[in-house]
Amino acid sequence: MRHLLRMASYSSQTNMHARNLAIVWAPNLLRSKDIEVSGFNGTAAFMEVRVQSIVVEFILTHVEQLFGDAPLRGRTLVWRGGGGHED
């Protein structure tokens, strides 16, 4: 989530703000067996993905409140457009 939040910080350049990132990532982050098993299509599938994206957008806009300010474990990431960012 912090990585997606970091990506959202570049939204002025990429137009990938929290809502767009949520739309793209929600189906992968919150997979729904209901959609996969029952073969939802049309309106039902759209509504399920819509709920997923709302949840992911909420998480992205409340990362600090939900996960605190503890740094992520791991390595240092380097963004090609700038300096290093600590996880």
LUMFI-517698 format. One record per residue: residue in one letter; x, z, y of N, C-alpha, C, CB in turn. Coordinates in pm, whole numbers, plus 50000, padded with zeros to 5 digits. Atoms other than C-alpha are relative to their C-alpha. Glycine has a CB too. Layout:
# LUMFI-517698
(r "a"; (X; Z; Y); (X; Z; Y); (X; Z; Y); (X; Z; Y))
...
END
This chain:
# LUMFI-517698
(r "m"; (50082; 50000; 49880); (50000; 50000; 50000); (50086; 50000; 50126); (49907; 50120; 50000))
(r "r"; (49912; 49999; 49883); (50284; 50076; 50238); (50061; 49862; 50024); (50112; 50106; 49983))
(r "h"; (49946; 50135; 49984); (50428; 49733; 50171); (49896; 49909; 50068); (50042; 49941; 49862))
(r "l"; (50104; 50081; 49937); (50095; 49569; 50257); (49979; 50041; 50145); (49869; 50011; 49922))
(r "l"; (50010; 49952; 49863); (50073; 49787; 50566); (50114; 49943; 50085); (50002; 50152; 50004))
(r "r"; (49884; 50059; 49930); (50421; 49667; 50664); (49974; 49852; 50026); (50131; 50018; 49916))
(r "m"; (50031; 50142; 49980); (50305; 49308; 50613); (49897; 49984; 50112); (49948; 49936; 49868))
(r "a"; (50101; 50006; 49895); (50004; 49376; 50836); (50062; 50020; 50138); (49892; 50107; 49976))
(r "s"; (49935; 49980; 49870); (50243; 49486; 51112); (50053; 49869; 50058); (50114; 50100; 49986))
(r "y"; (49957; 50132; 49954); (50349; 49120; 51135); (49881; 49907; 50023); (50097; 49937; 49898))
(r "s"; (50121; 50082; 49991); (49989; 49000; 51178); (49998; 49908; 50122); (49879; 50089; 50003))
(r "s"; (49998; 50088; 49883); (50056; 48859; 51524); (50071; 49868; 49970); (50068; 50070; 50118))
(r "q"; (49928; 50122; 50038); (50290; 48609; 51358); (49937; 49932; 49879); (50144; 50033; 49970))
(r "t"; (50049; 50055; 50127); (50118; 48563; 51020); (49848; 49991; 49989); (50052; 50083; 49888))
(r "n"; (50145; 49988; 50005); (49749; 48634; 51094); (49952; 50069; 49872); (49937; 49862; 50011))
(r "m"; (50037; 49924; 50120); (49754; 48853; 50783); (49987; 50147; 50037); (50106; 49980; 49887))
(r "h"; (50028; 49862; 49964); (49605; 49169; 50927); (49937; 50070; 49880); (49907; 50008; 50125))
(r "a"; (50048; 49919; 50114); (49462; 49446; 50707); (49881; 49935; 49930); (49961; 50140; 50048))
(r "r"; (50119; 50061; 50062); (49131; 49265; 50650); (50039; 49879; 49914); (49899; 49957; 50108))
(r "n"; (49960; 50118; 50078); (49294; 48938; 50539); (50081; 50039; 49877); (50081; 49903; 50087))
(r "l"; (49923; 49952; 50115); (49543; 49121; 50317); (49908; 50060; 49896); (50106; 50103; 50044))
(r "a"; (50094; 49939; 50094); (49257; 49316; 50163); (49922; 49894; 49923); (49903; 50092; 50074))
(r "i"; (50074; 50108; 50066); (49061; 48998; 50088); (50085; 49935; 49892); (49954; 49894; 50102))
(r "v"; (49911; 50067; 50095); (49362; 48843; 49917); (50039; 50091; 49883); (50126; 49953; 50072))
(r "w"; (49946; 49910; 50103); (49487; 49150; 49727); (49896; 50080; 49923); (50096; 50094; 50063))
(r "a"; (50101; 49914; 50064); (49165; 49336; 49641); (49968; 49962; 49856); (49874; 49997; 50081))
(r "p"; (50033; 50032; 50139); (49079; 49139; 49326); (50110; 50036; 49900); (49970; 49852; 49989))
(r "n"; (49889; 49961; 50088); (49424; 49217; 49185); (50020; 50151; 49995); (50128; 49934; 50045))
(r "l"; (49980; 49855; 49994); (49445; 49579; 49298); (49885; 50077; 49938); (50019; 50044; 50143))
(r "l"; (50120; 49934; 50052); (49090; 49670; 49196); (49927; 49907; 49904); (49906; 50044; 50116))
(r "r"; (50060; 50093; 50097); (49023; 49447; 48899); (49869; 50053; 49947); (50096; 49975; 49885))
(r "s"; (50130; 49962; 50050); (48668; 49451; 48780); (49975; 49937; 49863); (49891; 49959; 50098))
(r "k"; (50032; 50049; 50135); (48602; 49423; 48408); (49861; 49939; 49999); (50010; 50114; 49895))
(r "d"; (50135; 50055; 49994); (48238; 49358; 48498); (50002; 49852; 50034); (49916; 50076; 50104))
(r "i"; (49992; 50141; 49961); (48330; 49032; 48668); (50061; 49919; 49886); (50084; 49984; 50129))
(r "e"; (49931; 50073; 50105); (48567; 48929; 48389); (49915; 49985; 49874); (50130; 50070; 49966))
(r "v"; (50074; 50001; 50126); (48344; 49022; 48094); (49868; 49925; 50011); (49973; 50142; 49955))
(r "s"; (50133; 50060; 49990); (48004; 48916; 48220); (50002; 49862; 50063); (49910; 50091; 50079))
(r "g"; (49991; 50132; 49939); (48130; 48607; 48395); (49916; 49988; 50126); (49957; 49894; 49901))
(r "f"; (50074; 50004; 49874); (47971; 48698; 48729); (50034; 49870; 50071); (50034; 50123; 50090))
(r "n"; (49973; 50116; 49916); (47933; 48394; 48946); (49911; 50007; 50122); (49978; 49868; 49922))
(r "g"; (50082; 50007; 49880); (47791; 48314; 49283); (49994; 50129; 50078); (49864; 49960; 49963))
(r "t"; (50023; 49886; 49912); (47641; 48597; 49482); (50051; 50131; 49942); (49854; 50012; 50031))
(r "a"; (49957; 49875; 50062); (47713; 48877; 49233); (50151; 50016; 50008); (49953; 50006; 49854))
(r "a"; (49854; 49995; 49993); (48083; 48793; 49217); (50046; 50020; 50143); (50062; 49873; 49941))
(r "f"; (49963; 49986; 49859); (48103; 48758; 49594); (49979; 50144; 50046); (49917; 49904; 50087))
(r "m"; (50028; 49863; 49958); (47942; 49099; 49646); (50100; 50098; 49939); (49857; 50040; 49960))
(r "e"; (49901; 49911; 50064); (48178; 49265; 49396); (50135; 49990; 50070); (50015; 49964; 49849))
(r "v"; (49872; 50019; 49931); (48486; 49115; 49564); (49991; 50055; 50142); (50039; 49851; 50002))
(r "r"; (50018; 49946; 49865); (48345; 49211; 49903); (50018; 50153; 50000); (49859; 49963; 50055))
(r "v"; (49984; 49855; 50010); (48320; 49576; 49797); (50147; 50035; 49977); (49912; 50057; 49886))
(r "q"; (49858; 49976; 50027); (48674; 49562; 49658); (50082; 49984; 50127); (50052; 49904; 49891))
(r "s"; (49920; 50024; 49879); (48810; 49418; 49983); (49974; 50108; 50105); (49969; 49862; 50057))
(r "i"; (50030; 49893; 49905); (48632; 49684; 50192); (50078; 50126; 49962); (49848; 50029; 50004))
(r "v"; (49926; 49882; 50047); (48790; 49958; 49978); (50149; 49985; 50032); (49979; 50021; 49848))
(r "v"; (49857; 50021; 49975); (49139; 49806; 50004); (50028; 50002; 50150); (50047; 49866; 49938))
(r "e"; (49979; 49995; 49856); (49102; 49755; 50379); (49997; 50145; 50050); (49892; 49916; 50073))
(r "f"; (50007; 49860; 49963); (48999; 50120; 50415); (50130; 50071; 49964); (49881; 50068; 49932))
(r "i"; (49875; 49937; 50044); (49303; 50230; 50215); (50115; 49958; 50092); (50033; 49962; 49854))
(r "l"; (49892; 50049; 49914); (49533; 50010; 50425); (49995; 50061; 50139); (49994; 49848; 50010))
(r "t"; (50010; 49946; 49865); (49399; 50148; 50751); (50011; 50152; 50003); (49869; 49958; 50062))
(r "h"; (49987; 49854; 50008); (49434; 50509; 50627); (50114; 50042; 49906); (49869; 50062; 49953))
(r "v"; (49889; 49971; 50091); (49763; 50500; 50434); (50059; 50137; 50025); (50108; 49894; 50013))
(r "e"; (49935; 49872; 49970); (49916; 50797; 50613); (49910; 50118; 49964); (50038; 50006; 50147))
(r "q"; (50091; 49891; 50032); (49605; 51014; 50577); (49983; 50017; 49849); (49864; 49975; 50066))
(r "l"; (50022; 49994; 50144); (49566; 50927; 50208); (50126; 50038; 49922); (49948; 49868; 49951))
(r "f"; (49878; 49983; 50079); (49928; 50929; 50094); (50104; 50087; 50069); (50060; 49866; 49971))
(r "g"; (49905; 49918; 49927); (50100; 51141; 50358); (50113; 49915; 50055); (50056; 50108; 49911))
(r "d"; (49889; 50072; 49939); (50423; 51053; 50528); (50125; 50003; 49914); (50031; 50056; 50136))
(r "a"; (49884; 49999; 50090); (50650; 51098; 50226); (50045; 49856; 49976); (49966; 50070; 49865))
(r "p"; (49951; 50135; 50025); (50874; 50795; 50186); (49980; 49960; 49855); (50148; 49988; 50038))
(r "l"; (50010; 50051; 50136); (50828; 50575; 49886); (50136; 50009; 49933); (49949; 49855; 49998))
(r "r"; (49874; 50001; 50074); (51090; 50607; 49618); (50046; 49857; 49982); (49985; 50071; 49862))
(r "g"; (49954; 50135; 50029); (51310; 50310; 49562); (50116; 49958; 50085); (49890; 49905; 50018))
(r "r"; (49886; 50064; 49936); (51538; 50080; 49742); (49970; 49965; 50144); (50041; 49877; 49923))
(r "t"; (50016; 50050; 49865); (51591; 49944; 50088); (49960; 49855; 49994); (50131; 50018; 50083))
(r "l"; (50046; 50138; 49995); (51400; 49626; 50162); (50055; 49934; 50125); (49845; 49994; 49998))
(r "v"; (49953; 50074; 49884); (51529; 49358; 50395); (49898; 49892; 50030); (50141; 49940; 49976))
(r "w"; (50093; 50101; 49954); (51278; 49156; 50590); (50081; 49888; 50062); (49897; 50059; 50102))
(r "r"; (49919; 50113; 49953); (51415; 48809; 50659); (49993; 49983; 50151); (49954; 49871; 49932))
(r "g"; (50013; 50015; 49856); (51288; 48825; 51016); (50064; 50113; 50079); (49857; 49989; 50037))
(r "g"; (49947; 49886; 49925); (51465; 49149; 51102); (50096; 50083; 49916); (49887; 50088; 50050))
(r "g"; (49908; 49910; 50066); (51664; 49448; 50988); (49944; 50058; 49872); (50038; 50109; 50092))
(r "g"; (50043; 49935; 50124); (51638; 49665; 50680); (49890; 50100; 50025); (50116; 50068; 49934))
(r "h"; (50108; 49904; 49993); (51335; 49879; 50614); (50010; 50091; 49879); (49862; 49931; 50007))
(r "e"; (49989; 49905; 50110); (51359; 50194; 50406); (49867; 50016; 49932); (50051; 50135; 50049))
(r "d"; (50122; 49967; 50076); (51103; 50256; 50133); (49984; 50149; 50001); (50005; 49947; 49854))
END
